[in-house]
Structures are given as structure tokens and as C-alpha cells.
């Protein structure tokens, strides 16, 4: 009971559960019931007191650790929400590509607002989606960075996508790998 309260309730309730548990055990020992009732009452209460101290310390430590875990978890959730908000503010779209540099996921404001059709990108590489107006030097620099799995910045591309007018976009990317390096 005490360990469960230590894991799921606050420290105040841990102390209350310890006090109630100890009072019930002390009353039982005094009345001749429980594991410490066979000895003399004073010895039984001394053993019970030792057990109570150990139990209180254990549950308080577990309660403190559980409370710290909840605090860290809330802080991580808050940080993740802030990061998501920052990403939304700083970019029109975010994408993921597989090891063959084909788009596997596209999301963000540009897709939400209809300025980008996700279905036109999934399964294709950057150069298969109708990019124009990029110099050979810029394309070579970009391809070298991507092949080496390095970040790239400010790649200016003219793209014909939605609508009759071409879109000029500026693209930057940072590689992110999973635990297996993919």
C-alpha cells in the first residue's frame, strides 16, 4: 500500500499512508496481533518501530523519485511543445527522406495551406519533382552535402507545382538519423 501510494500520489499522501500503516500495526502489536505480538510488548514495538522507519524511508525515497520523474516528464513535454511551435514558426514544411533520398514524409504549413501537394513528393527525389532555375554549381554543392549526409543551407530552387506561376523557394536541411544510423 505504501509503495503504491509513493509511486502514484504526492509526498503528503505517502506520509499519511505511512502514519496510518504504522498506527494500525502498533495497535495490532499492542493487542497481541501481528508478526511482532509473540515477544514482549516492548520488544515487539521496538521491532515494529525499526520496520516503520525503514518502510517510511523507502516509501519517501520512492515517492521523491516518482515525483521527480513526473516533473521531468512534464518538462520534456513542455520542451517538445516549444520545439514544435518553433519549427512551425521557422519553416513552411518539414520532410524526411529514406536512404535513397526519396521523400517519405512531408508536413507543415505549406502542405496544410495547400501550397504544396504531399502526394506529388512522396516516393520521389528532390530532382524528380520539377525543379528549375538552379545552377549546376549549386546542384553539385547540394548533392555533395546530401551524399556526405551533411547539412545544406539556402538552396534556391524554382519549382512548378501548384498554379500557373513558378514558385521560388529557399531550402535548408539538416540530416537526422535514428539509433541505427539510418
N, C-alpha and C positions, 0 to 999 in steps of 0.2 A: 504494500500500500504506500509506504513512504517513498520507495524508489519511483513508483509510477507518478506520485504527486510531484516528485523532484523533476521528472522529465517533462511533464506537461503543464504544471501550474507554476505560479510565481514563487519566489523565495518565502514570502509571507505565509503562503499556504503550506509550504514544506515545513516551516516551523510549527504551524498549527497541527499538522498531521503527526509530527514527531512528538509534540506535547501530549496529544490525545492518545497515541500509541503507548507512550511511556506511562501515563496515568492509568490506563487500563491494565497494563502489565504489572504495575506496582500494586494496584488494588487486588489483582488476582494472586500475586505472591503473598501479600499480607493476609489474604483469606485462605491461603493454603492451596491455591490452584496454580497450574502452570509448571514450566520446567524447573523453576527455582524454589518451588514450595517444599521440597523434601528436606532441605537443610534448615538450619535455624533461621528465623525470620531476618535477623541482621545480616547473615551471610548471603541469603537469597537476595535481599535488597541491594547489597554491595555488588553482587554479580550482575544483577539487573541494571544497576546504575552504570557499570562498566559497559555492558552491552548497549545501553541507551546512548552513552557518549559516542561510542563507535558508530552506531546507527545514525545519530544526528550529524556527525561529521561527514559520514559517507553521503547521506542524502543532501546535505548542504553543498558539498562539492559537486555532486551530480546536478543539483539544481542550478548552481552557478554556471557550470559548463553548458547546460541546456539553455540557460538564459543568454549566455554569450553566443551560442550557436544561432539562436533566434535573432539576436542583434546583428550579427554578421550577415545572416541571410537577408534580413531587411535592407541592410546597407548595400549588399550586392544587387538586390532587386532595384533599389533606387539608382545605383550607378548604371545598371543596364538600361533603365528608362531614360536617364540623362543622355547616355551614349546614343540610344535610338533617336532621341529628339535632336541631338547634334547632327547625326547623319542625315535626318530629314531636312534640316536647315541647310546643310552644306552641299547637298548633291541632288541632282534630278533623278538619278537612277543608280542602282547598285546591281552588280551582276556577279555571277560565278561561272567559271569555265572549267571543263574537265582537263585531263592530261593532254588531250588533242586540241586544246584551246577552242573548243566548241562551247557556246553558251548553254548552260544547264539551268540557270535561274536568273531572272530579271525582275526587279521590283523597284518601286519608288514613285515619286511624284509624276515623272514623265509618263509612266505606264498608267498610273491612276487617272491622270488628266487626259489620256488619250493621245498624247504627243508621241507615243512610242507603242508599237504593236509587239507585244511579247512573242506572239506566235510567229512573227517574222524573224525572230532572232534565235529561238531555241533550236539547238542542233546544228547551228551554223557557226563559222568562224567570223572574226571581225571583218575580214576582207570579202566574205561571201554575202554580206548584207548591203551591198551597194554603196560603197564609199568612193567618193570622187575628191578631186582637188587636194590631194596630198602629194607632197614632193617625194621623189624616190629616196632622198636623203632622210626625210622624216620617217618614211615607212621602214627603211633599213634600220634606223636607230631604234624604232619601236620594236621591230621584230627581234633584234638582238637582245633588247632588255627582256622581252617576254620569253625568249628561248632560254635565257640565263635565269629566269624566274626572279627578276629584279623589278623594282617599281619603275613606272614611267610617268611623265608629267606633261601636261599641256599639249597633247597631240591634237591638232586642229584638223577636223575632217568635215568635208561637205557631203551630206547624205540626202538621198532622195528617199523619203519614207512616206509620210502622211501628207497629203495635199500636193498642190501643183508646184509650190515653191520649194527649192532645196533648203535644207537646214544646215547651218554651220554649227558644229558642236566642238567643244574642247573636252578631251577625255584624259583623265589621270587614273592610274591603277596601282594597287599595292597587292602583291601576292600574299595570300593567307593559306597555310597548309594545315591539314588535320594531323592527328597524332602520329599517323604512319608516314607523314611526309608527302601526302598527295594533295 
